Amino acid sequence: MSILTIAWSMCGAVSAMLGLMQCFLWFQERPSPVFLLMSLACFSAAASAILELQLMNATSTADYGELLRWQSLAIFLLLIPLLWAVYLHLGTGRRWLALVITTLWVIAILINFASPGTIVFSGIQELKQFPTFWGETFTGAVGIRNPWVTLPEIASLLILIFFMDAAVRAWRIGQKRRSIAAGIGAGGFILIGGIHAPLVDAGFLQMPYMVSFAFLTMVLSMSYELVADAVKASSYAREIDASDKRWKNLMTNVQLSILCIDRDGLFEHVNPFFERISGYSSEELIGQPATRLVPEVDAGELQRRLDIASEIGPRAGSDLTILCRSGERRQFICSTVRQESPEGEYEGVLTIAEDITDRLRAEHALTMARRETERLMRANMLGELASALAHELNQPLAAILSNAQAAQRLLWSDALEPEELRDILDDIVHDNRRASEVIAHIRSMVRKDEAQRQPIWVNDAVNAVIGLMQGVIDARNVRLSLVLADELPAVVADRVDIEQVVLNLLMNAVRAVSDQPEENRWIAIETAQQNERVHLVVEDSGAGMTEDVVQRMFEPFFTTKLMGIGMGLAICRRLVEAHGGRIWAENGAAGGARISVYLPLTDEMQEVDA
């Protein structure tokens, strides 16, 4: 069998096989036209190889001219799809240059079929038989060169420029493999087809046309590139499948509720953990409005959140109350993200929710226990102040008794004056109010429910606590020095909280100086305004503190007293910080302890029991 026949038949078969592969890949990746264009180029290369083989065996000038006309069409259908496939695949080619090349070839093909001759020859004069170096012969034509053949030749040169420019630009942006494939393919095409075919047409080379082989070089390089991408896509598909399995495993086993809500506010997916929490199955929830699972009063707010999410995106974090099948209300804290399609259109939201119902209950129980601890601490301190309280109550009660006895004596005598009786009754009312105020103040400190924040004056809190402790201070022969700033502004705070802080600090100071000689027992209390804060200082003449005590004295349950429980100063710190303030300790200049408290004038407090 002829070697020429075998070679060109194999070239056509290879091209046709590559075309089938590209066609199959196009069926798998229909959104991308690259494989379709490459399939057309490959089939055109196969057709070109068959036409070239027939040209080598032509026996008449008419047959040769007709075959050459269709050969030009096959080259056009090979080259232009290949050009645009490279343009789409690399994404770095110049569109205007591709349009110019396409236009030149369209004009050339129109001339090819409209003129009496072909785009190559205006007329074919004769056919000649040319020998190969291995002894075979093939047919070649001698004719008049068509001046319009310059159009496809210029287009071929522009194709080289287009491919090289696209390859260089792809290299620069990191697409090195693609750029090498395009460069090798373009170089092979120009060397074999773009230079060889014009030389054959001009009669400088006595060889068969090898355009199909030239384009086969380009087709092979591009096919390799596309198949490599297909293999990589398959690898990506496996990775996506593995990722999907991991995601499903996470959705199934994670101990968090995962809810997918579509653009219409309907449940699209719920994970098994949420099914267990809510008591509803996914079949019961999917397709149902999300507002179905919230209390009726919250349905409008949830719908408003979903409407906002569709326009500007959801809030990063929010809380949600869910009504379970059993009727129980569960509290969730949610993290929500917007779901979008590949085109960027809103598709719904994905919410990951943590059930914090039990945590809130535990925090509430802890808050109640903490309140009770503080109440007991106050009651314990007031127990130590029993003698002072007896003194405070004894005076008004004794005065009431004396006035009542005086009134009795006046009634028994005949010298009763209405004015004098009125004064006695006024004194009784005054002393009764004083005793009631002392009792009410003690009761408010022992029984405290909710924080009542309002403008208070720290000086008033200091004087009120001193009034309670005056008996203890006197009994222990402690000298009390007060330096209270005039016109000190009010702070927004809870009165009982601030009085408890002052009471704790003053009680600790009294205990600290009780071990000192009587002449060295003193406590100094100062108040002042510093910028936008009120500064309270309680300093004593006690033995002072070691560095370790200074660092730890505000920790819960830390105490240096034999019978202490170590909660007094810890409670002080919590109360002060809850009001946006700061408390710290240091040794004073005289050697004793110095406790300082800053309270802001503005309302910077955090709810103690929020």
C-alpha positions as CSV (number, residue, x, y, z in Angstrom):
1,M,0.0,0.0,0.0
2,S,1.2,3.5,-0.7
3,I,3.0,5.2,2.1
4,L,1.3,8.5,1.2
5,T,-2.1,6.8,1.5
6,I,-1.2,5.3,4.8
7,A,0.2,8.5,6.3
8,W,-2.7,10.8,5.2
9,S,-5.3,8.2,6.2
10,M,-3.7,7.9,9.6
11,C,-3.7,11.7,10.0
12,G,-7.4,11.8,9.1
13,A,-8.2,9.0,11.5
14,V,-6.3,10.6,14.3
15,S,-8.0,13.9,13.7
16,A,-11.4,12.2,13.5
17,M,-10.7,10.4,16.8
18,L,-9.7,13.6,18.5
19,G,-12.9,15.2,17.2
20,L,-15.0,12.4,18.7
21,M,-13.2,12.9,22.1
22,Q,-13.8,16.6,22.0
23,C,-17.4,16.0,21.0
24,F,-17.9,13.7,24.0
25,L,-16.3,16.2,26.4
26,W,-18.6,18.8,25.0
27,F,-21.6,16.7,25.9
28,Q,-20.2,16.5,29.4
29,E,-19.5,20.2,29.7
30,R,-22.2,21.9,27.6
31,P,-21.9,25.3,29.1
32,S,-18.4,25.6,27.6
33,P,-18.2,26.0,23.8
34,V,-14.5,25.3,23.7
35,F,-14.9,21.5,23.3
36,L,-17.5,22.0,20.5
37,L,-15.1,24.4,18.6
38,M,-12.2,21.9,19.0
39,S,-14.4,19.1,17.8
40,L,-15.3,21.1,14.7
41,A,-11.6,21.9,14.1
42,C,-10.6,18.2,14.5
43,F,-13.3,16.9,12.0
44,S,-12.2,19.7,9.6
45,A,-8.5,18.5,10.0
46,A,-9.7,14.9,9.1
47,A,-11.6,16.3,6.0
48,S,-8.5,18.2,5.0
49,A,-6.3,15.1,5.2
50,I,-8.8,13.2,2.9
51,L,-8.9,16.1,0.4
52,E,-5.1,16.3,0.4
53,L,-4.9,12.6,-0.3
54,Q,-7.4,13.0,-3.2
55,L,-5.4,16.0,-4.6
56,M,-2.3,13.8,-4.7
57,N,-4.2,11.3,-6.9
58,A,-6.2,13.7,-9.1
59,T,-6.2,13.0,-12.8
60,S,-7.8,16.1,-14.3
61,T,-7.4,19.9,-13.8
62,A,-11.1,20.2,-13.2
63,D,-11.1,17.6,-10.4
64,Y,-8.0,19.2,-8.9
65,G,-9.6,22.6,-8.9
66,E,-12.8,21.4,-7.3
67,L,-10.9,19.5,-4.7
68,L,-8.7,22.5,-4.0
69,R,-11.8,24.7,-3.6
70,W,-13.2,22.3,-0.9
71,Q,-9.7,22.0,0.7
72,S,-9.7,25.8,1.3
73,L,-13.1,25.5,3.0
74,A,-11.8,22.6,5.2
75,I,-8.8,24.8,6.2
76,F,-11.2,27.7,7.0
77,L,-13.5,25.4,9.2
78,L,-10.4,24.1,10.9
79,L,-8.6,27.3,11.5
80,I,-11.4,29.7,12.6
81,P,-12.9,27.4,15.3
82,L,-9.3,26.7,16.5
83,L,-8.7,30.4,16.8
84,W,-11.8,31.1,18.9
85,A,-11.2,28.0,21.0
86,V,-7.8,29.3,22.0
87,Y,-9.3,32.7,22.6
88,L,-11.9,31.3,25.0
89,H,-9.5,28.8,26.6
90,L,-6.6,31.1,27.4
91,G,-8.7,34.2,28.0
92,T,-5.7,36.4,27.1
93,G,-6.1,36.8,23.3
94,R,-7.0,40.1,21.7
95,R,-10.6,40.0,20.6
96,W,-10.2,42.6,17.9
97,L,-7.3,40.6,16.3
98,A,-9.4,37.4,16.2
99,L,-12.2,39.3,14.5
100,V,-9.8,40.7,11.9
101,I,-8.5,37.2,11.1
102,T,-12.0,35.7,10.9
103,T,-13.1,38.5,8.6
104,L,-10.1,38.0,6.2
105,W,-10.8,34.3,6.0
106,V,-14.6,34.8,5.4
107,I,-13.7,37.1,2.5
108,A,-11.2,34.6,1.1
109,I,-13.8,31.8,1.2
110,L,-16.4,33.9,-0.5
111,I,-13.9,34.7,-3.2
112,N,-13.0,31.0,-3.3
113,F,-16.5,29.9,-4.2
114,A,-17.5,33.0,-6.2
115,S,-14.6,33.2,-8.7
116,P,-14.1,30.8,-11.7
117,G,-10.9,29.5,-10.2
118,T,-10.0,29.0,-6.5
119,I,-8.5,31.3,-3.9
120,V,-5.1,29.7,-4.7
121,F,-5.1,29.6,-8.6
122,S,-7.1,31.8,-11.0
123,G,-6.6,29.0,-13.4
124,I,-4.9,25.5,-13.5
125,Q,-2.7,25.1,-16.6
126,E,-1.6,21.5,-16.1
127,L,-1.1,18.6,-13.7
128,K,2.3,17.1,-13.1
129,Q,3.6,14.0,-11.4
130,F,6.3,14.6,-8.8
131,P,8.4,11.8,-7.3
132,T,9.0,11.3,-3.5
133,F,12.5,10.3,-2.3
134,W,11.3,6.7,-1.7
135,G,10.0,6.4,-5.2
136,E,6.3,7.1,-5.1
137,T,4.7,9.8,-7.3
138,F,1.9,12.3,-6.5
139,T,0.0,14.9,-8.5
140,G,0.8,18.6,-8.3
141,A,-0.7,21.5,-10.2
142,V,0.9,24.3,-12.2
143,G,-1.3,27.4,-12.6
144,I,-1.8,31.1,-12.4
145,R,-1.6,32.4,-8.8
146,N,-4.7,34.2,-7.6
147,P,-3.8,37.7,-6.2
148,W,-6.5,37.2,-3.6
149,V,-4.5,34.4,-2.0
150,T,-2.7,37.1,-0.1
151,L,-5.7,37.4,2.2
152,P,-5.4,33.9,3.8
153,E,-1.6,34.2,3.8
154,I,-1.9,37.5,5.8
155,A,-4.5,35.9,8.0
156,S,-2.1,33.0,8.7
157,L,0.7,35.5,9.7
158,L,-1.8,37.2,12.0
159,I,-2.8,33.9,13.6
160,L,0.9,33.4,14.5
161,I,0.9,36.9,16.1
162,F,-2.4,36.2,17.9
163,F,-1.2,32.9,19.3
164,M,2.2,34.1,20.4
165,D,0.7,37.3,22.0
166,A,-1.9,35.2,23.9
167,A,0.7,32.7,25.0
168,V,3.0,35.5,26.4
169,R,0.2,37.2,28.2
170,A,-1.0,33.9,29.7
171,W,2.6,33.2,30.9
172,R,2.7,36.6,32.6
173,I,-0.4,35.9,34.6
174,G,0.8,32.4,35.7
175,Q,-0.9,30.1,33.1
176,K,2.5,28.6,32.1
177,R,1.2,25.2,31.0
178,R,-1.5,26.7,28.8
179,S,0.9,29.2,27.3
180,I,3.5,26.5,26.4
181,A,0.7,24.4,24.7
182,A,-0.5,27.4,22.6
183,G,3.1,28.3,21.7
184,I,4.1,24.8,20.5
185,G,0.9,24.4,18.5
186,A,1.2,27.8,16.8
187,G,4.9,27.2,16.0
188,G,4.2,23.8,14.5
189,F,1.3,25.2,12.4
190,I,3.4,28.1,11.0
191,L,6.5,25.9,10.2
192,I,4.5,23.1,8.5
193,G,1.4,24.9,7.2
194,G,1.9,28.6,7.1
195,I,5.2,28.4,5.3
196,H,5.1,25.1,3.5
197,A,1.7,25.5,1.7
198,P,2.5,28.9,0.1
199,L,5.9,27.5,-1.1
200,V,4.1,24.5,-2.7
201,D,1.5,26.9,-4.3
202,A,4.4,29.0,-5.8
203,G,6.1,25.9,-7.2
204,F,9.2,26.3,-5.0
205,L,8.6,23.0,-3.3
206,Q,7.6,19.9,-5.1
207,M,5.8,18.2,-2.2
208,P,2.2,17.2,-1.3
209,Y,0.1,19.7,0.7
210,M,0.6,19.0,4.4
211,V,-1.9,21.4,5.9
212,S,-3.6,18.7,7.8
213,F,-0.4,17.6,9.4
214,A,0.4,21.3,10.2
215,F,-3.0,21.7,11.9
216,L,-2.7,18.3,13.5
217,T,0.2,19.7,15.5
218,M,-2.0,22.5,16.8
219,V,-4.9,20.2,17.4
220,L,-2.8,17.7,19.3
221,S,-1.3,20.4,21.6
222,M,-4.7,21.9,22.3
223,S,-6.3,18.6,22.7
224,Y,-3.7,17.6,25.2
225,E,-4.4,20.8,27.1
226,L,-8.1,20.3,27.1
227,V,-7.9,16.7,28.1
228,A,-5.5,17.6,30.9
229,D,-8.1,20.1,32.1
230,A,-10.7,17.4,31.8
231,V,-8.6,15.1,33.9
232,K,-8.1,17.9,36.4
233,A,-11.8,18.5,36.4
234,S,-12.4,14.9,37.2
235,S,-9.9,15.2,40.1
236,Y,-11.7,18.3,41.3
237,A,-15.0,16.4,41.0
238,R,-13.6,13.6,43.3
239,E,-12.5,16.3,45.7
240,I,-15.9,17.9,45.6
241,D,-17.5,14.6,46.2
242,A,-15.3,13.9,49.2
243,S,-16.0,17.4,50.5
244,D,-19.7,16.9,50.0
245,K,-19.4,13.7,52.0
246,R,-17.5,15.5,54.8
247,W,-20.2,18.2,54.8
248,K,-23.0,15.7,55.0
249,N,-21.2,14.0,57.8
250,L,-20.8,17.3,59.6
251,M,-24.5,18.2,59.0
252,T,-25.5,14.8,60.4
253,N,-23.3,14.5,63.5
254,V,-22.5,18.0,64.7
255,Q,-24.1,18.9,68.0
256,L,-25.4,22.2,66.6
257,S,-28.7,23.0,64.8
258,I,-28.2,23.7,61.0
259,L,-31.1,25.2,59.1
260,C,-31.3,26.1,55.4
261,I,-34.1,28.6,54.6
262,D,-34.8,29.4,50.9
263,R,-35.5,32.7,49.3
264,D,-39.2,32.4,50.1
265,G,-38.6,31.8,53.8
266,L,-39.4,28.1,53.6
267,F,-37.3,25.4,55.3
268,E,-35.1,23.7,52.7
269,H,-33.0,21.5,55.1
270,V,-32.7,20.8,58.8
271,N,-30.1,18.5,60.3
272,P,-30.8,15.6,62.7
273,F,-29.7,17.5,65.8
274,F,-32.4,20.1,65.2
275,E,-34.9,17.4,64.7
276,R,-34.0,15.9,68.1
277,I,-34.2,19.4,69.8
278,S,-37.4,20.5,68.2
279,G,-39.2,17.2,68.1
280,Y,-40.1,17.7,64.4
281,S,-38.9,15.5,61.6
282,S,-37.3,17.0,58.5
283,E,-40.3,15.7,56.4
284,E,-42.6,17.8,58.6
285,L,-40.5,20.9,58.3
286,I,-39.1,21.0,54.7
287,G,-41.3,23.2,52.6
288,Q,-42.9,24.9,55.7
289,P,-42.4,28.6,56.5
290,A,-39.7,29.3,59.1
291,T,-42.1,31.5,61.0
292,R,-44.0,28.3,61.9
293,L,-41.5,27.4,64.7
294,V,-41.3,30.8,66.5
295,P,-43.8,32.3,68.9
296,E,-46.6,34.3,67.2
297,V,-45.3,37.6,68.6
298,D,-41.8,36.9,67.1
299,A,-43.1,35.8,63.6
300,G,-43.1,39.3,62.2
301,E,-39.6,40.1,63.4
302,L,-38.3,36.8,61.9
303,Q,-39.9,37.6,58.6
304,R,-38.4,41.1,58.7
305,R,-35.0,39.6,59.2
306,L,-35.4,37.3,56.2
307,D,-36.6,40.2,54.0
308,I,-33.5,42.2,55.1
309,A,-31.2,39.2,54.4
310,S,-32.6,39.0,50.8
311,E,-31.6,42.6,50.2
312,I,-28.4,43.4,52.1
313,G,-27.5,40.2,53.8
314,P,-28.3,38.7,57.3
315,R,-27.0,39.8,60.6
316,A,-23.9,37.9,61.6
317,G,-25.3,37.0,65.0
318,S,-28.8,37.0,66.5
319,D,-31.0,35.2,68.9
320,L,-34.0,33.1,68.2
321,T,-36.8,31.5,70.2
322,I,-38.0,28.1,68.9
323,L,-41.3,26.5,69.8
324,C,-40.8,22.7,70.1
325,R,-43.4,20.1,69.4
326,S,-43.9,19.6,73.2
327,G,-44.7,23.3,73.6
328,E,-41.3,24.0,75.3
329,R,-39.5,27.2,74.3
330,R,-35.8,26.8,73.5
331,Q,-33.4,29.8,73.2
332,F,-30.9,29.7,70.3
333,I,-28.0,32.0,69.4
334,C,-27.6,32.0,65.7
335,S,-24.8,32.7,63.1
336,T,-26.3,33.2,59.7
337,V,-24.8,33.6,56.2
338,R,-26.3,34.5,52.9
339,Q,-26.6,31.8,50.2
340,E,-26.1,32.8,46.6
341,S,-26.2,31.1,43.2
342,P,-23.1,31.0,40.9
343,E,-24.6,34.1,39.2
344,G,-24.7,36.0,42.5
345,E,-28.5,35.8,43.0
346,Y,-30.0,35.4,46.5
347,E,-31.1,31.9,47.2
348,G,-31.7,32.0,51.0
349,V,-29.7,31.7,54.2
350,L,-27.8,29.1,56.1
351,T,-28.1,29.3,59.9
352,I,-26.0,27.5,62.5
353,A,-27.8,27.7,65.9
354,E,-26.6,26.8,69.3
355,D,-29.2,25.9,72.0
356,I,-28.4,28.0,75.0
357,T,-31.5,27.3,77.0
358,D,-29.8,25.2,79.6
359,R,-26.9,27.6,79.8
360,L,-29.3,30.5,80.4
361,R,-31.1,28.5,83.1
362,A,-27.7,27.8,84.8
363,E,-26.7,31.4,84.5
364,H,-30.0,32.5,86.1
365,A,-29.5,30.0,88.9
366,L,-26.0,31.3,89.4
367,T,-27.3,34.9,89.4
368,M,-29.8,34.0,92.1
369,A,-27.2,32.2,94.1
370,R,-24.9,35.2,93.8
371,R,-27.6,37.6,94.9
372,E,-28.3,35.4,97.9
373,T,-24.5,35.3,98.7
374,E,-24.4,39.1,98.6
375,R,-27.5,39.4,100.8
376,L,-26.0,37.0,103.3
377,M,-22.7,39.0,103.3
378,R,-24.7,42.2,104.0
379,A,-26.6,40.4,106.7
380,N,-23.4,39.1,108.2
381,M,-21.9,42.6,108.3
382,L,-25.0,44.0,109.8
383,G,-24.8,41.3,112.5
384,E,-21.4,42.6,113.4
385,L,-23.0,46.1,113.6
386,A,-25.6,45.0,116.1
387,S,-24.3,47.2,118.8
388,A,-24.2,50.2,116.5
389,L,-27.7,49.5,115.3
390,A,-28.9,49.2,118.9
391,H,-27.3,52.6,119.6
392,E,-29.0,54.1,116.5
393,L,-32.4,52.7,117.4
394,N,-32.1,53.3,121.2
395,Q,-31.8,57.0,120.9
396,P,-35.1,57.7,119.0
397,L,-36.9,55.0,121.1
398,A,-35.7,56.5,124.4
399,A,-36.7,60.0,123.2
400,I,-40.2,58.8,122.2
401,L,-40.6,57.2,125.6
402,S,-39.5,60.4,127.4
403,N,-41.8,62.6,125.4
404,A,-44.7,60.2,126.0
405,Q,-44.1,60.2,129.8
406,A,-43.9,64.0,129.8
407,A,-47.2,64.2,128.0
408,Q,-48.7,61.8,130.6
409,R,-47.5,64.0,133.4
410,L,-49.0,67.1,131.8
411,L,-52.3,65.4,131.3
412,W,-52.4,64.5,135.0
413,S,-51.6,68.0,136.1
414,D,-53.8,71.0,135.7
415,A,-51.1,73.0,133.9
416,L,-51.6,71.5,130.4
417,E,-50.8,73.9,127.6
418,P,-51.9,73.0,124.0
419,E,-48.7,74.5,122.6
420,E,-46.5,72.5,124.9
421,L,-48.4,69.3,124.1
422,R,-48.1,70.0,120.3
423,D,-44.3,70.3,120.7
424,I,-44.1,67.0,122.5
425,L,-46.1,65.3,119.8
426,D,-44.0,66.8,117.1
427,D,-40.9,65.4,118.9
428,I,-42.5,62.0,119.1
429,V,-43.3,62.0,115.3
430,H,-39.7,63.2,114.5
431,D,-38.1,60.4,116.6
432,N,-40.4,57.8,115.2
433,R,-39.5,58.8,111.6
434,R,-35.8,58.6,112.5
435,A,-36.2,55.1,113.9
436,S,-38.2,54.1,110.8
437,E,-35.5,55.4,108.5
438,V,-32.9,53.4,110.3
439,I,-35.0,50.2,110.1
440,A,-35.9,50.8,106.4
441,H,-32.2,51.4,105.6
442,I,-31.1,48.2,107.2
443,R,-34.0,46.3,105.5
444,S,-33.0,47.7,102.1
445,M,-29.5,46.4,102.6
446,V,-30.5,43.0,103.7
447,R,-33.3,42.5,101.2
448,K,-32.2,43.7,97.7
449,D,-34.0,42.4,94.6
450,E,-33.4,44.3,91.4
451,A,-30.9,47.0,90.7
452,Q,-32.4,50.5,90.9
453,R,-30.1,52.8,89.1
454,Q,-30.6,56.5,89.5
455,P,-28.4,59.6,90.2
456,I,-26.9,59.3,93.7
457,W,-24.2,61.2,95.5
458,V,-21.2,59.2,96.8
459,N,-20.9,61.6,99.8
460,D,-24.4,60.7,100.9
461,A,-23.6,57.0,100.6
462,V,-20.4,57.5,102.7
463,N,-22.4,59.4,105.4
464,A,-25.2,56.8,105.5
465,V,-22.7,54.0,106.1
466,I,-20.8,56.0,108.7
467,G,-24.1,56.5,110.5
468,L,-24.6,52.8,110.6
469,M,-21.0,52.1,111.8
470,Q,-20.6,55.0,114.2
471,G,-21.1,52.8,117.2
472,V,-18.5,50.3,116.1
473,I,-16.0,53.1,115.2
474,D,-16.5,54.7,118.7
475,A,-16.4,51.4,120.5
476,R,-12.9,50.6,119.0
477,N,-11.6,54.1,119.5
478,V,-10.9,54.7,115.8
479,R,-10.4,58.2,114.6
480,L,-12.3,58.9,111.4
481,S,-11.1,61.6,109.0
482,L,-13.4,62.7,106.3
483,V,-12.3,64.8,103.3
484,L,-15.4,64.9,101.1
485,A,-15.4,67.2,98.1
486,D,-17.9,70.0,98.0
487,E,-20.4,70.0,95.0
488,L,-19.4,66.5,94.0
489,P,-21.5,65.5,91.0
490,A,-23.9,62.6,91.1
491,V,-23.2,59.2,89.5
492,V,-25.9,57.0,87.9
493,A,-25.8,53.9,90.1
494,D,-27.7,51.6,92.5
495,R,-27.6,53.2,95.9
496,V,-27.5,49.9,97.9
497,D,-24.7,48.6,95.7
498,I,-22.5,51.7,96.3
499,E,-23.4,51.7,100.1
500,Q,-22.4,48.0,100.2
501,V,-19.0,48.8,98.6
502,V,-18.4,51.6,101.1
503,L,-19.6,49.4,104.0
504,N,-17.2,46.6,103.0
505,L,-14.3,48.9,102.6
506,L,-14.9,50.7,105.9
507,M,-15.5,47.4,107.8
508,N,-12.2,46.0,106.5
509,A,-10.4,49.2,107.5
510,V,-11.9,49.0,111.1
511,R,-10.7,45.4,111.4
512,A,-7.3,46.3,110.0
513,V,-6.7,49.1,112.6
514,S,-8.1,47.2,115.6
515,D,-4.8,45.5,116.2
516,Q,-2.9,48.8,116.3
517,P,-2.2,50.8,119.5
518,E,-5.1,53.1,120.3
519,E,-3.1,56.3,119.4
520,N,-2.5,54.8,115.9
521,R,-6.0,53.8,115.0
522,W,-7.2,56.1,112.2
523,I,-9.2,55.8,108.9
524,A,-9.3,58.4,106.2
525,I,-12.1,58.7,103.6
526,E,-11.7,61.0,100.7
527,T,-13.9,61.9,97.7
528,A,-13.0,64.0,94.7
529,Q,-13.8,64.5,91.0
530,Q,-11.2,63.6,88.4
531,N,-12.2,64.4,84.8
532,E,-15.4,62.5,84.2
533,R,-15.1,60.2,87.2
534,V,-15.7,60.3,91.0
535,H,-12.8,59.1,93.0
536,L,-13.3,57.4,96.4
537,V,-10.4,56.5,98.6
538,V,-10.5,54.6,101.9
539,E,-7.1,54.5,103.7
540,D,-6.2,53.0,107.1
541,S,-3.3,52.8,109.5
542,G,-3.2,49.0,109.6
543,A,-0.2,46.8,109.0
544,G,-0.4,47.0,105.2
545,M,-0.3,44.2,102.6
546,T,2.3,42.0,101.0
547,E,2.7,42.1,97.3
548,D,1.0,38.7,97.0
549,V,-2.0,39.9,98.9
550,V,-2.3,43.0,96.8
551,Q,-2.3,40.8,93.6
552,R,-5.0,38.4,95.0
553,M,-7.1,40.3,97.4
554,F,-10.0,40.8,95.0
555,E,-10.2,37.1,94.0
556,P,-13.2,35.1,95.3
557,F,-12.6,33.1,98.5
558,F,-9.2,34.7,99.1
559,T,-8.8,35.9,102.7
560,T,-6.2,36.6,105.3
561,K,-8.6,36.4,108.1
562,L,-8.9,33.3,110.2
563,M,-12.7,33.2,110.0
564,G,-13.2,35.1,106.7
565,I,-14.8,33.6,103.6
566,G,-13.0,35.9,101.1
567,M,-16.1,37.3,99.3
568,G,-16.3,40.9,100.5
569,L,-13.7,42.5,98.2
570,A,-14.6,40.1,95.3
571,I,-18.2,41.4,95.5
572,C,-16.9,45.0,95.7
573,R,-15.0,44.5,92.5
574,R,-17.9,43.0,90.7
575,L,-20.3,45.8,91.8
576,V,-17.8,48.5,90.9
577,E,-17.0,47.0,87.4
578,A,-20.7,46.5,86.8
579,H,-21.1,50.2,87.1
580,G,-18.3,50.8,84.6
581,G,-15.8,51.7,87.3
582,R,-12.5,50.3,88.6
583,I,-11.2,49.3,92.0
584,W,-7.6,48.6,93.1
585,A,-5.5,48.3,96.2
586,E,-2.0,49.5,97.2
587,N,-0.1,50.3,100.4
588,G,-0.5,53.8,101.6
589,A,2.3,56.2,102.4
590,A,1.9,55.6,106.1
591,G,2.1,51.9,105.7
592,G,-1.5,50.8,105.9
593,A,-3.9,49.8,103.0
594,R,-5.2,52.2,100.5
595,I,-8.3,51.2,98.4
596,S,-9.3,53.4,95.5
597,V,-12.5,53.4,93.5
598,Y,-13.3,55.1,90.3
599,L,-17.0,55.6,89.2
600,P,-17.9,57.2,85.9
601,L,-20.2,60.2,85.8
602,T,-21.9,59.0,82.6
603,D,-24.2,56.0,82.4
604,E,-21.5,53.4,81.4
605,M,-22.7,50.6,83.6
606,Q,-23.4,47.0,82.5
607,E,-26.3,45.2,84.0
608,V,-25.0,43.2,87.0
609,D,-27.5,40.4,86.4
610,A,-28.1,40.7,82.7
